[in-house]
Amino acid sequence: MILPGGAAAQSFAVGAGAAILTTTRTLIGEAGGGELAAEGHAELQPRGPVGIRADLTAAPGSYVFAGAHGVWHPRGADRALDPYLFAGPTLQFIRYSSQPEANWNRVGVTGGLGATLHPSGGSLGILAELRVHQFFARRTEASALAQFTLGLRYRAH
């Protein structure tokens, strides 16, 4: 929505979906491969194409990621097809229920791209995202994870 004087109105969006995580390096004692996770996010776009996003990805019994990111919508968030890029800091919490002594935390960065399709220009859309989590870790641990998410996104203006 455009306000008088050309300023864009504030918008808010929330989304959730199923994610597949895969390591780019094998963890010591674990095979590489995919792991299912749940992803959720909230985004505030105060004015124009730049916004702020917070998200959480959790894989039962192992990974939890939490982050706050900048997000850029090159076409504006009011379109039926809304592509976007995002990047920012992230935290990873590793919790192995079977091996509590192996639990640890680390910081890193995440970045990715996504798109939401809003059929008929409505508020509810279908989202697809691809991102990479890069962590600052010791050489014996996975230093990067790739994540693909498919889900739903609701936007309010």
N, C-alpha and C positions, 0 to 999 in steps of 0.2 A: 504494500500500500504506500502511495506517495502522498506526503503532506504538502500543504501550500508552501511554496518556496523551494520545492524539490527535495526536501528531507524525507528519508524513508522512515516508516514507522517501525517501532520495536517489534520483534517477533520472538517467540519462545517455542522450542521443540523438545520432545522427548522421544526416545526410541528404545527398542529392545529386540534382541534376536538371538539366534543360535550361531555359534562360532566354531570354527575348526582351527586349532593351534597346531603348528608343527615347528620343531626345532630346526635350526640351520646347522647345528652341531649336536652330536649325540651326548647326552648327559652320562657321566660315569655311572655304570651299573644299570643303565636303562637303554632300551632300544629307542631309536628315533621313530617318528611317525606322527599321526594325527591324534588329537585329543579333543573331545567335544567340550564346549564351554557355553556359558550364557553371558551375553553382553547387554549393558544398559547405559544410556547416556541422557544428559540434559544439556540444552544449548540455549544461550541467550544471544540474540543478534541485535544490539542496541540501535545502530544506524548503519546503512550501507552494507557492503558485502562482507565485512569482518565481524566475527563473533567470538564468544568464549564458550568452551565446551568442557564438561566434566564427564568422565566415563569410568565404568567398572566392568571388568571381565573376570569371571570366576569359573574355574574348572574344578568340579567336585573332587575333594581329597588331595589337591596339589596346588595349582597356580591361582593367584588372585592378583590382578593388576588394577591400579587406581591411578588416574591421571587428570590433569587439567591442561587443555590445549587451546591454541588459537585455531580458528577455522575460517576459511575463506570460500565464499560462494561467488564465483566469477560472474554468474548470471543473475544473482540476487535470489533470495530464498522464496520468492513469490511465484516461481515458475512451475509448470507441470512436471518438467524434468529439471531437477536441481543437483548438478554436479558440485563437488566440493573437495577441498584439500584441507588437511589438518596436521598439526605438529605441536609437540611440547613435551614437558617432563612427565615421567611416569615412575611409579613405585611398583615393585614386584614383591609379593609375599609368597614364599614357598612353604607349604604345609603338607607334609606327608603323614597321613594318619597311621600308617604302618611303621614309620621310622621317625618318631618325634625328634631324635637327636640330629636328624638331617635337615631340620627346618632352618631357614635363613631368609633374609630380606636384602634387597639391593635397589639401587636407583638407576635410571636410564632415561632414554628419550624414545618417543614413539612418533611415527609419521605415517600418513596414508592418504588414500583417496577413496571417494565414495560417490554414490549418486542415489537420489531418491526419486522414484516415479510416483507422482500424485495423479492417479486417473481422474479425468474430468476436472483437474485443477482443485480437487477437494483437499481437506485437511489431513486425511489419512493416506499414507503412501507406503510403498515397498522400497526398502533400502538394501543396498549391497555395498560392502566396504572391503578393502584390502589394506592391511597395515603391517608395519614391521616394528617390533619392540626391540630396541638395542640397549643392552644392559652393560654396565661397567662391572665386570666379574673376573674371577681368576680363570686362567687358561683351561682348567679341567672341567669347567661348567659351561653349559650352553650360554652363549653371549648374545644370541639373537633368536627371536621367535617371529614367525609369520602368522598372521591371523586373517581369515576370511569370514565375514559375517553376512548373514542374510536374515532380514527381519522386517519389522514394521516401524514407521515413524509418524508421529502426530505433530502437526505444527499449528500454533495459534498466533493470531496477529493482534 
